[in-house]
Amino acid sequence: MSTVTEEDHLSISGGQSNIKKLVSLSLAALGVVFGDIGTSPLYAVRECFHGDFSIPVTQGNILGVLSLLIWALIMIVSIKYLTFIMKADNQGEGGILALTSLIISNSRKNGSERWFLIAIGLFGAALLYGDGMITPAISVLSAVEGVQIIAPAFKGLVIPVTIVILAALFLFQHHGTAKVGAFFGPVIFIWFIVIGILGLVEVIRYPQILQAILPWYGISFLISNHTQGFMVLGAVFLSVTGAEALYADMGHFGKSPIRLTWIVLVFPALLLNYFGQGALLLSHPSESHNPFYGLVPSWAMIPMVLLSTSATIIASQALITGVYSLTQQAIQLGYLPRLTVTHTSAKHMGQIYVPAANWVLMVATIGLVIGFESSSRLAAAYGVAVTATMLISTVLFYYVARDLWKWNMFALNGMISVFMIIDFSFFGASITKLLHGAWFPLVIGLGIFSLMVTWNQGRSLLLQQLKNRTLTIDEFLQSLALQEPQRVAGQAVYLTANPEVVPLAMLHNLRHNKIMHSNVAFFHFSTERVPRVPNSRKVEVTRLGDGFFKVVARYGFLEYPNIRQVIALANHQGLHFKPEAISFFLSREKIVTGMKSRMALWRKKLYAIMARNALSATAYYDLPSGQVIEIGLLVQI
């Protein structure tokens, strides 16, 4: 979806139309933003009393766990994210990479501090890939497990049915979400209404459960249960695992629809359902194996399983789409090689499909279902990636508030200290499950982080080598004045990674063919650390004289380079190139390792493999293949 600011969503004029717009955006946000956190009731309470680190089902423990759940939602979602972190938007966009870019582009930090912020921001983004693998697996599996309650004899079908649903979900991705997106909001709306009513019915029967709203019960629980109580925090955290999505999807809907939807519908429905599950356990402790479905009357079990499955598929879709967006941002910012990115909607540029990311997610997600076999086992692997990402977001927010907003240090340190204590507590509880599956998202995160850093550093090393083998534009033009080559009528465009030097493809073509076009333009694509660059400053044309031009095209990290758009905008500034008459010259580097540098040999080899498998510049920039001439270069790094 395209980025829109708060003002775009809620302009002052036209009160009635604004209300309709707000309601429409809120319903859309309901389907995309709240699917993950909205399906947490399927497993959060269960894992506290029936998981690998479960505690006895006693009145004190029930009230204590519910108190922790409620205050986790209040402190992390309502206060931390919706009140504070959503203030840190990068031209309306949210998410950990947008936050990292906001800090880097607006601060003057020394090398070590700058590297630290970039590193933790990248690692937080890399961890979201692990989350994107686990969320579809645990969500769909926990919903399908309701089949065991309806008919225990069909227990053996849970895994196969889950795999079929997940496979269909990923196979459908190339069609895009535009057609089914309209159904997401209404389905999730029904979901929240239903789970709220189910919880309310049980609360009316046992209203004493409402005592859990008092924070003392949660504190008393932690004091009484010591180590075991601390470890249960890892299960409690499952109730807020979708909080990061509220921030990441801010650019699609704006702050007001997300905040309004949370306050009016989502938060009340979640509270009622969690209270209801607690009330059920007070009267029927034996239901701890699945308290969510314990709230459902027997006559409604089949439709509830179908509704749960639909809701979890939608929640999974939001995470999958998030991984696509994250991959696109990483490519644009220079942390991943070029990959095929397909736009699935003509109206919403944010609706994209990345085949490579899709198939990796599909294999990993189905593998997780087969390997862990139950949502309870998957729950142990779930929390650590999200807790680490939330912890990193708190650190990055601190730098934004301190360096950009110049907040009062006393107040800021006090607030951040509270958030850090909460984040570290949940992270510490989640990391205790390292040997029970929490290792998986950490391994995925470290792997993706290594790929990102290797690509970025390898690319810098390659560009340095290319720079050492070429001339600056001024040096090149001076050499032409001394010995003018033969010029032929025509227009040539050379793509260059460095706008200050002449592309090696140009020098090689001139050296071997001894001729040069009468009009030559050096095109450089630059990615800014902002979501989007307006057309008014997207392209800059510099006349170099003697038929030479330099064209710098600036794109945001949520935009996709478009060669036709660049030529059209450049022509308005005096380039006057005809797209159908241009010859595009590209260099294709063959990378070999061996040069001594600070980059390890295995990482150089990894970079070479990534470079060989990257999408070609012809395909990435959508150049007309019949007008492209590629010149091979051997480069040692």
Wavefront OBJ file of the C-alpha trace (Angstrom):
o trace
v 0.000 0.000 0.000
v 1.148 3.516 -0.625
v 2.407 5.666 2.202
v 0.061 8.326 3.447
v 0.456 10.784 6.239
v -1.907 11.431 9.100
v -3.049 14.579 7.351
v -3.892 12.609 4.212
v -6.025 10.243 6.259
v -7.820 12.831 8.346
v -7.998 16.219 6.656
v -9.836 18.945 8.531
v -12.419 19.610 5.838
v -15.424 17.388 5.260
v -16.260 15.993 8.678
v -18.646 13.248 7.542
v -16.339 12.031 4.778
v -13.482 12.007 7.271
v -15.457 9.790 9.622
v -16.169 7.371 6.771
v -12.502 7.430 5.795
v -11.450 6.781 9.382
v -13.879 3.863 9.700
v -12.730 2.418 6.361
v -9.049 2.701 7.283
v -9.705 1.293 10.739
v -11.445 -1.758 9.254
v -8.569 -2.276 6.799
v -6.037 -1.888 9.611
v -7.982 -4.442 11.620
v -7.302 -7.130 9.032
v -3.661 -6.351 8.368
v -2.286 -4.963 11.621
v -4.061 -6.846 14.396
v -4.229 -10.376 13.020
v -1.085 -11.560 14.827
v -1.830 -10.133 18.274
v -5.504 -11.005 17.813
v -4.859 -14.738 17.471
v -2.597 -14.911 20.543
v -5.511 -16.044 22.798
v -5.366 -19.373 20.965
v -2.164 -20.318 22.792
v -0.933 -17.645 25.260
v -2.874 -18.729 28.392
v -2.522 -22.398 27.499
v 1.272 -22.182 27.440
v 1.321 -20.696 30.952
v -0.524 -23.670 32.447
v 0.075 -26.529 30.027
v 3.385 -25.880 28.225
v 6.890 -27.161 28.929
v 7.357 -24.508 31.638
v 3.800 -24.605 32.991
v 2.706 -23.878 36.542
v -0.051 -25.462 38.685
v -3.602 -24.305 37.983
v -4.365 -22.587 41.284
v -6.431 -19.482 41.985
v -3.357 -17.435 42.911
v -1.499 -18.496 39.772
v -4.504 -17.829 37.528
v -4.977 -14.316 38.889
v -1.220 -13.677 38.750
v -0.812 -14.821 35.133
v -3.867 -12.839 34.003
v -2.549 -9.742 35.755
v 0.768 -10.109 33.929
v -1.041 -10.626 30.595
v -3.210 -7.544 31.079
v -0.372 -5.282 32.151
v 1.847 -6.569 29.342
v -0.823 -5.414 26.882
v -1.132 -2.062 28.658
v 2.573 -1.324 29.082
v 3.929 -2.707 25.804
v 1.118 -2.083 23.330
v -0.919 0.841 24.712
v 1.891 2.862 26.280
v 5.195 1.877 24.674
v 4.157 1.400 21.043
v 0.905 3.310 20.511
v 1.822 6.279 22.718
v 5.582 6.681 22.257
v 7.333 4.599 19.593
v 4.741 5.436 16.933
v 5.839 9.056 17.319
v 9.137 8.031 15.667
v 7.953 7.873 12.059
v 10.155 8.350 9.014
v 7.917 10.511 6.809
v 4.925 8.481 8.008
v 6.637 5.090 7.739
v 7.338 2.833 10.695
v 9.287 -0.356 11.317
v 12.750 -1.101 12.567
v 14.566 -0.359 9.279
v 12.670 2.917 8.898
v 13.606 3.774 12.486
v 17.259 2.910 11.846
v 17.304 5.038 8.689
v 15.714 7.919 10.578
v 18.512 7.872 13.159
v 21.374 7.501 10.691
v 20.178 10.166 8.253
v 19.539 12.763 10.977
v 22.526 12.331 13.266
v 26.230 13.098 13.261
v 27.697 10.163 15.087
v 31.213 8.829 15.204
v 32.102 5.658 13.357
v 31.732 3.180 16.204
v 28.389 4.511 17.453
v 27.033 4.747 13.912
v 28.109 1.179 13.184
v 26.500 -0.018 16.433
v 23.135 1.545 15.584
v 23.180 0.182 12.041
v 24.218 -3.272 13.291
v 21.496 -3.630 15.920
v 18.900 -2.218 13.518
v 19.875 -4.769 10.865
v 19.911 -7.585 13.416
v 16.434 -6.601 14.621
v 15.224 -6.640 11.023
v 16.888 -10.019 10.427
v 15.098 -11.470 13.458
v 11.770 -10.592 11.856
v 12.503 -13.189 9.173
v 12.496 -15.834 11.905
v 9.240 -14.395 13.209
v 7.808 -14.537 9.689
v 8.609 -18.251 9.561
v 7.243 -19.156 12.996
v 4.046 -17.063 13.005
v 2.265 -18.880 10.129
v 3.317 -22.243 11.569
v 2.163 -21.671 15.160
v -0.967 -19.693 14.225
v -2.407 -22.127 11.689
v -1.325 -25.185 13.679
v -2.942 -23.907 16.898
v -6.209 -23.273 15.049
v -6.289 -26.656 13.304
v -5.550 -28.396 16.609
v -9.155 -27.577 17.487
v -10.036 -30.579 15.308
v -8.735 -32.832 18.100
v -11.402 -31.476 20.421
v -14.202 -32.008 17.909
v -13.084 -35.506 16.981
v -10.076 -36.978 18.818
v -9.909 -39.739 16.211
v -8.771 -37.157 13.637
v -5.704 -36.173 15.650
v -3.466 -37.680 12.995
v -4.849 -35.259 10.390
v -3.752 -32.089 12.219
v -0.243 -31.980 10.731
v -1.254 -32.887 7.133
v -4.143 -30.399 7.142
v -1.869 -27.651 8.510
v 0.727 -28.359 5.804
v -1.933 -28.240 3.062
v -3.268 -24.888 4.345
v 0.229 -23.380 4.595
v 1.227 -24.668 1.163
v -1.938 -23.179 -0.370
v -1.268 -19.888 1.422
v 2.236 -19.563 -0.014
v 1.277 -20.826 -3.472
v -1.411 -18.131 -3.613
v 1.009 -15.299 -2.870
v 1.899 -14.506 -6.475
v -1.720 -13.443 -7.077
v -1.315 -10.690 -4.486
v -3.611 -9.677 -1.648
v -5.604 -7.043 -3.527
v -8.535 -9.368 -4.298
v -8.856 -10.925 -0.853
v -7.762 -7.871 1.121
v -11.320 -6.550 1.275
v -12.353 -9.679 3.200
v -9.574 -9.479 5.791
v -11.050 -6.680 7.872
v -14.589 -8.108 8.167
v -13.309 -11.586 9.098
v -11.032 -10.236 11.831
v -13.846 -7.935 12.989
v -16.090 -10.984 13.435
v -13.216 -12.776 15.157
v -12.784 -10.065 17.803
v -16.527 -9.788 18.404
v -16.820 -13.565 18.850
v -13.824 -14.013 21.172
v -15.015 -11.016 23.211
v -18.489 -12.528 23.625
v -17.066 -15.955 24.529
v -14.969 -14.374 27.245
v -17.790 -12.130 28.498
v -20.114 -15.104 29.025
v -17.576 -16.786 31.305
v -16.742 -13.532 33.131
v -20.447 -13.053 33.969
v -20.427 -16.500 35.553
v -17.278 -15.837 37.595
v -16.878 -12.055 37.961
v -14.261 -12.493 40.695
v -11.718 -13.009 37.911
v -11.814 -9.229 37.336
v -9.570 -8.860 40.403
v -6.678 -9.701 38.075
v -6.740 -6.115 36.806
v -4.816 -5.169 39.954
v -1.056 -5.278 39.239
v -0.369 -6.599 42.738
v -1.490 -10.084 41.681
v 1.160 -10.202 38.959
v 3.894 -8.923 41.271
v 2.838 -11.384 43.997
v 2.916 -14.216 41.440
v 6.513 -13.434 40.435
v 7.614 -13.152 44.102
v 5.910 -16.404 45.110
v 7.028 -18.547 42.172
v 10.634 -17.306 41.901
v 12.452 -18.929 38.954
v 9.427 -20.779 37.639
v 7.366 -17.604 37.710
v 10.092 -15.765 35.779
v 10.187 -18.493 33.125
v 6.409 -18.263 32.687
v 6.990 -14.694 31.444
v 8.100 -16.268 28.172
v 4.572 -17.653 27.737
v 2.954 -14.420 28.951
v 4.858 -12.557 26.241
v 3.007 -14.547 23.571
v 0.045 -12.237 24.212
v 1.910 -9.213 22.748
v 3.866 -10.803 19.894
v 2.059 -8.715 17.269
v 2.919 -5.352 18.839
v 5.822 -4.686 16.450
v 3.371 -4.975 13.532
v 1.450 -1.964 14.834
v 4.550 0.148 14.287
v 5.707 -1.520 11.082
v 2.320 -1.033 9.340
v 1.870 2.560 10.472
v 2.725 3.897 7.015
v -0.121 1.975 5.407
v -2.922 3.318 7.588
v -1.704 6.191 9.773
v -1.585 6.473 13.543
v -5.203 7.409 14.270
v -6.926 4.369 12.690
v -4.526 1.982 14.452
v -4.931 3.672 17.837
v -8.707 3.954 17.458
v -9.121 0.306 16.468
v -7.005 -0.833 19.403
v -8.894 1.220 21.982
v -12.435 0.633 20.691
v -12.338 -3.037 19.671
v -9.112 -5.010 19.872
v -8.016 -4.298 23.433
v -11.491 -4.805 24.984
v -12.011 -8.052 23.044
v -8.617 -9.424 24.098
v -9.208 -8.462 27.739
v -12.609 -10.140 27.787
v -11.271 -13.319 26.224
v -8.271 -13.565 28.552
v -10.528 -12.879 31.565
v -12.903 -15.522 30.241
v -10.143 -18.120 29.920
v -9.044 -17.318 33.465
v -12.620 -17.641 34.764
v -12.931 -21.001 32.992
v -9.758 -22.273 34.665
v -11.049 -21.207 38.084
v -14.043 -23.486 37.673
v -12.579 -26.154 35.394
v -8.803 -26.518 35.929
v -8.789 -29.582 33.666
v -9.381 -27.287 30.663
v -5.795 -25.989 30.891
v -4.793 -28.114 27.898
v -6.779 -25.719 25.656
v -8.719 -23.037 27.573
v -9.547 -21.063 24.421
v -11.633 -23.830 22.896
v -12.930 -24.609 26.378
v -14.928 -21.362 26.129
v -16.686 -22.548 22.965
v -20.022 -24.386 23.277
v -20.023 -27.833 21.673
v -22.577 -26.784 19.064
v -20.295 -23.934 17.885
v -17.033 -25.863 17.816
v -16.896 -26.572 14.073
v -17.622 -22.978 12.947
v -15.203 -21.714 15.605
v -12.388 -23.896 14.261
v -13.124 -22.599 10.765
v -13.162 -18.983 12.001
v -9.934 -19.537 13.958
v -8.244 -21.012 10.905
v -9.377 -18.069 8.755
v -8.106 -15.593 11.351
v -4.725 -17.317 11.617
v -4.331 -17.393 7.842
v -4.953 -13.641 7.787
v -2.477 -13.143 10.642
v 0.055 -15.181 8.694
v -0.578 -13.126 5.558
v 0.303 -9.941 7.413
v 3.662 -11.383 8.521
v 4.426 -12.774 5.059
v 3.684 -9.409 3.449
v 5.870 -7.780 6.099
v 8.796 -9.991 5.117
v 8.320 -8.974 1.466
v 8.409 -5.288 2.419
v 11.427 -5.816 4.652
v 13.267 -7.586 1.821
v 12.510 -4.753 -0.598
v 13.765 -2.172 1.892
v 16.965 -4.147 2.492
v 17.601 -4.392 -1.268
v 17.059 -0.677 -1.760
v 19.292 0.237 1.179
v 22.089 -1.970 -0.175
v 21.960 -4.796 2.372
v 20.709 -7.577 0.083
v 21.418 -8.370 -3.590
v 18.885 -7.523 -6.258
v 15.945 -9.948 -6.246
v 12.811 -10.205 -8.340
v 10.104 -7.984 -6.846
v 6.669 -8.156 -8.466
v 4.014 -5.518 -7.846
v 0.663 -7.280 -7.480
v -1.554 -4.197 -7.451
v -1.743 -1.235 -9.793
v -3.317 0.891 -7.043
v -1.171 0.071 -4.010
v 2.584 0.018 -4.602
v 3.166 -1.559 -1.184
v 1.509 -4.783 -2.305
v 4.468 -6.740 -3.631
v 5.559 -10.326 -4.089
v 9.158 -11.520 -3.689
v 9.422 -15.105 -5.031
v 12.763 -15.928 -3.363
v 11.513 -14.819 0.068
v 8.204 -16.632 -0.471
v 9.762 -20.038 -1.207
v 12.241 -19.753 1.672
v 9.373 -18.912 4.047
v 7.270 -21.778 2.692
v 9.975 -24.415 3.128
v 10.943 -23.132 6.587
v 7.347 -22.851 7.831
v 6.327 -26.328 6.686
v 9.609 -27.679 8.063
v 8.802 -26.125 11.446
v 5.388 -27.786 11.515
v 6.905 -31.170 10.686
v 9.814 -30.733 13.094
v 7.970 -29.364 16.144
v 4.673 -31.231 15.535
v 2.576 -29.073 17.914
v 1.886 -25.403 18.529
v 2.889 -25.891 22.179
v 6.417 -26.882 21.163
v 6.569 -24.079 18.629
v 5.615 -21.591 21.350
v 9.018 -22.147 22.977
v 10.691 -20.914 19.781
v 8.336 -18.018 19.229
v 9.056 -15.288 21.746
v 12.808 -14.751 21.604
v 12.927 -13.105 18.166
v 10.139 -10.661 18.979
v 11.472 -9.802 22.443
v 14.894 -9.078 20.967
v 13.362 -6.894 18.246
v 11.313 -4.971 20.807
v 14.414 -4.471 22.939
v 16.298 -3.095 19.927
v 13.374 -0.795 19.068
v 13.545 0.651 22.589
v 17.273 1.349 22.200
v 16.799 3.013 18.813
v 13.866 5.055 20.103
v 16.099 6.348 22.896
v 18.545 7.782 20.341
v 15.698 9.382 18.371
v 14.237 11.041 21.463
v 17.663 12.137 22.720
v 19.376 13.303 19.531
v 16.511 14.360 17.248
v 13.783 15.503 19.602
v 16.053 16.724 22.432
v 13.730 15.369 25.117
v 14.378 16.100 28.782
v 17.051 13.590 29.763
v 15.689 12.943 33.246
v 12.212 12.077 31.974
v 13.584 10.137 28.997
v 15.968 8.039 31.094
v 13.174 7.232 33.541
v 10.783 6.137 30.800
v 13.378 4.116 28.874
v 14.506 2.431 32.117
v 10.959 1.150 32.696
v 10.700 -0.112 29.105
v 14.137 -1.738 29.298
v 13.280 -3.568 32.529
v 10.134 -4.946 30.895
v 11.918 -5.850 27.653
v 14.867 -7.491 29.414
v 12.517 -9.463 31.659
v 10.626 -10.916 28.707
v 13.818 -11.485 26.718
v 15.464 -13.229 29.672
v 12.444 -15.482 30.126
v 12.342 -16.310 26.409
v 16.061 -17.062 26.148
v 15.721 -19.737 28.867
v 13.957 -21.797 26.193
v 17.072 -21.767 24.009
v 17.387 -25.559 23.915
v 13.634 -26.031 23.460
v 13.438 -24.230 20.107
v 14.361 -20.606 20.849
v 17.631 -21.257 19.021
v 15.789 -21.376 15.680
v 14.874 -17.670 15.215
v 18.282 -16.662 16.600
v 20.060 -18.845 14.044
v 17.844 -17.462 11.267
v 18.465 -13.919 12.486
v 22.225 -14.385 12.653
v 22.201 -15.979 9.201
v 20.219 -13.153 7.579
v 22.296 -10.569 9.460
v 25.507 -12.168 8.126
v 24.125 -12.052 4.581
v 23.176 -8.383 4.938
v 26.518 -7.274 6.380
v 28.494 -9.411 3.926
v 26.642 -8.002 0.929
v 27.030 -4.413 2.103
v 30.743 -4.711 2.885
v 31.454 -6.811 -0.187
v 29.714 -4.270 -2.383
v 31.783 -1.474 -0.839
v 34.965 -3.459 -1.471
v 33.965 -4.100 -5.078
v 33.168 -0.435 -5.718
v 36.525 0.565 -4.256
v 38.299 -1.806 -6.626
v 36.339 -0.488 -9.592
v 37.083 3.091 -8.555
v 40.813 2.357 -8.516
v 40.623 1.129 -12.125
v 38.773 4.042 -13.666
v 38.924 7.824 -14.050
v 36.975 10.644 -12.525
v 34.593 12.397 -14.878
v 36.817 15.499 -14.978
v 39.910 13.407 -15.812
v 37.984 11.600 -18.536
v 36.733 14.801 -20.176
v 40.263 16.278 -20.090
v 41.638 13.159 -21.814
v 38.999 13.467 -24.547
v 40.094 17.062 -25.213
v 43.596 15.766 -25.938
v 42.510 12.879 -28.153
v 38.956 12.951 -29.438
v 37.655 9.462 -30.396
v 35.404 8.862 -33.345
v 31.815 9.837 -32.527
v 28.773 8.198 -34.090
v 25.228 9.515 -34.052
v 23.174 8.010 -31.276
v 22.309 8.039 -27.597
v 23.997 5.860 -24.985
v 23.222 5.387 -21.303
v 25.835 3.909 -18.956
v 24.666 2.805 -15.514
v 27.179 3.591 -12.781
v 27.331 2.819 -9.055
v 29.517 5.891 -8.431
v 28.344 9.191 -9.957
v 31.812 10.783 -9.691
v 33.698 8.300 -11.870
v 33.354 7.042 -15.412
v 31.863 3.510 -15.617
v 34.389 0.847 -16.556
v 31.963 -0.310 -19.242
v 32.514 3.075 -20.931
v 36.298 2.811 -20.825
v 36.293 -0.804 -22.045
v 33.916 -0.007 -24.873
v 36.054 2.940 -25.925
v 39.306 0.971 -25.644
v 38.122 -1.981 -27.742
v 35.621 -0.447 -30.179
v 37.398 2.926 -30.614
v 34.089 4.776 -31.019
v 31.665 6.695 -28.848
v 28.061 7.880 -29.224
v 27.399 11.549 -29.874
v 25.225 11.806 -26.754
v 26.215 9.933 -23.618
v 24.517 9.956 -20.196
v 25.842 8.413 -16.979
v 22.887 7.203 -14.887
v 23.303 6.731 -11.141
v 20.527 5.411 -8.878
v 20.782 6.542 -5.279
v 18.619 5.231 -2.429
v 17.806 7.842 0.179
v 17.120 6.982 3.822
v 13.539 8.209 3.489
v 10.515 6.162 2.362
v 9.875 8.098 -0.850
v 11.364 10.969 -2.810
v 8.923 13.356 -4.542
v 9.176 13.661 -8.311
v 10.183 17.300 -7.969
v 13.595 16.281 -6.629
v 13.816 12.698 -7.828
v 16.072 13.394 -10.818
v 18.982 15.794 -11.229
v 20.592 16.355 -14.640
v 24.054 17.901 -15.010
v 25.381 18.969 -18.418
v 29.050 17.993 -18.643
v 29.598 19.429 -22.119
v 30.542 17.864 -25.466
v 27.370 15.724 -25.493
v 27.876 14.252 -21.993
v 25.300 14.284 -19.190
v 25.212 13.025 -15.632
v 21.812 11.918 -14.318
v 21.341 11.139 -10.617
v 18.021 9.484 -9.749
v 17.052 9.447 -6.079
v 14.567 6.925 -4.754
v 13.279 6.146 -1.271
v 13.748 2.748 0.346
v 10.079 1.880 -0.285
v 10.242 2.781 -3.973
v 11.246 0.720 -6.949
v 13.659 2.204 -9.574
v 11.920 2.920 -12.856
v 14.131 3.677 -15.845
v 11.256 5.023 -17.960
v 10.257 7.457 -15.226
v 13.850 8.634 -14.842
v 14.231 9.276 -18.572
v 10.916 11.164 -18.687
v 11.845 13.351 -15.712
v 15.361 13.906 -17.081
v 13.993 14.950 -20.461
v 12.070 17.743 -18.731
v 15.446 19.008 -17.532
v 17.040 19.101 -20.963
v 18.305 15.546 -21.583
v 16.106 14.942 -24.679
v 16.810 11.207 -25.061
v 14.358 8.989 -26.940
v 13.743 5.799 -24.921
v 13.377 3.629 -28.027
v 16.684 4.903 -29.485
v 18.907 4.489 -26.392
v 21.671 1.894 -26.161
v 22.114 0.814 -22.537
v 25.642 -0.243 -21.559
v 26.149 -2.338 -18.401
v 29.147 -4.001 -16.823
v 28.826 -7.547 -15.501
v 31.520 -8.241 -12.946
v 32.967 -11.704 -12.482
v 34.302 -11.703 -8.932
v 37.290 -13.716 -7.804
v 38.712 -13.774 -4.292
v 42.305 -13.491 -3.221
v 43.117 -9.865 -2.466
v 44.230 -9.144 1.098
v 41.727 -7.084 3.057
v 39.957 -6.911 6.401
v 37.107 -9.045 5.039
v 37.421 -12.778 5.805
v 37.922 -15.133 2.865
v 34.735 -17.118 3.565
v 32.732 -13.900 3.500
v 34.315 -12.885 0.173
v 33.316 -16.258 -1.267
v 29.814 -15.818 0.144
v 29.600 -12.381 -1.468
v 30.757 -13.804 -4.802
v 28.021 -16.452 -4.645
v 25.390 -13.820 -3.804
v 26.613 -11.594 -6.648
v 26.431 -14.449 -9.160
v 22.837 -15.197 -8.177
v 21.640 -11.596 -7.968
v 19.028 -10.392 -10.419
v 20.641 -8.767 -13.445
v 20.574 -4.997 -13.767
v 18.613 -5.432 -17.014
v 15.771 -7.176 -15.195
v 15.995 -5.085 -12.016
v 15.724 -1.735 -13.790
v 13.351 -3.201 -16.403
v 15.589 -2.188 -19.300
v 14.476 -3.165 -22.806
v 16.602 -6.283 -23.346
v 16.986 -5.633 -27.079
v 18.756 -2.350 -26.326
v 21.231 -3.619 -23.700
v 24.944 -4.289 -24.241
v 26.742 -6.032 -21.384
v 30.526 -5.830 -20.992
v 32.224 -8.418 -18.802
v 34.825 -7.442 -16.197
v 37.067 -9.577 -14.008
v 37.430 -8.074 -10.530
v 39.494 -9.402 -7.641
v 38.413 -8.649 -4.074
l 1 2 3 4 5 6 7 8 9 10 11 12 13 14 15 16 17 18 19 20 21 22 23 24 25 26 27 28 29 30 31 32 33 34 35 36 37 38 39 40 41 42 43 44 45 46 47 48 49 50 51 52 53 54 55 56 57 58 59 60 61 62 63 64 65 66 67 68 69 70 71 72 73 74 75 76 77 78 79 80 81 82 83 84 85 86 87 88 89 90 91 92 93 94 95 96 97 98 99 100 101 102 103 104 105 106 107 108 109 110 111 112 113 114 115 116 117 118 119 120 121 122 123 124 125 126 127 128 129 130 131 132 133 134 135 136 137 138 139 140 141 142 143 144 145 146 147 148 149 150 151 152 153 154 155 156 157 158 159 160 161 162 163 164 165 166 167 168 169 170 171 172 173 174 175 176 177 178 179 180 181 182 183 184 185 186 187 188 189 190 191 192 193 194 195 196 197 198 199 200 201 202 203 204 205 206 207 208 209 210 211 212 213 214 215 216 217 218 219 220 221 222 223 224 225 226 227 228 229 230 231 232 233 234 235 236 237 238 239 240 241 242 243 244 245 246 247 248 249 250 251 252 253 254 255 256 257 258 259 260 261 262 263 264 265 266 267 268 269 270 271 272 273 274 275 276 277 278 279 280 281 282 283 284 285 286 287 288 289 290 291 292 293 294 295 296 297 298 299 300 301 302 303 304 305 306 307 308 309 310 311 312 313 314 315 316 317 318 319 320 321 322 323 324 325 326 327 328 329 330 331 332 333 334 335 336 337 338 339 340 341 342 343 344 345 346 347 348 349 350 351 352 353 354 355 356 357 358 359 360 361 362 363 364 365 366 367 368 369 370 371 372 373 374 375 376 377 378 379 380 381 382 383 384 385 386 387 388 389 390 391 392 393 394 395 396 397 398 399 400 401 402 403 404 405 406 407 408 409 410 411 412 413 414 415 416 417 418 419 420 421 422 423 424 425 426 427 428 429 430 431 432 433 434 435 436 437 438 439 440 441 442 443 444 445 446 447 448 449 450 451 452 453 454 455 456 457 458 459 460 461 462 463 464 465 466 467 468 469 470 471 472 473 474 475 476 477 478 479 480 481 482 483 484 485 486 487 488 489 490 491 492 493 494 495 496 497 498 499 500 501 502 503 504 505 506 507 508 509 510 511 512 513 514 515 516 517 518 519 520 521 522 523 524 525 526 527 528 529 530 531 532 533 534 535 536 537 538 539 540 541 542 543 544 545 546 547 548 549 550 551 552 553 554 555 556 557 558 559 560 561 562 563 564 565 566 567 568 569 570 571 572 573 574 575 576 577 578 579 580 581 582 583 584 585 586 587 588 589 590 591 592 593 594 595 596 597 598 599 600 601 602 603 604 605 606 607 608 609 610 611 612 613 614 615 616 617 618 619 620 621 622 623 624 625 626 627 628 629 630 631 632 633 634 635 636 637
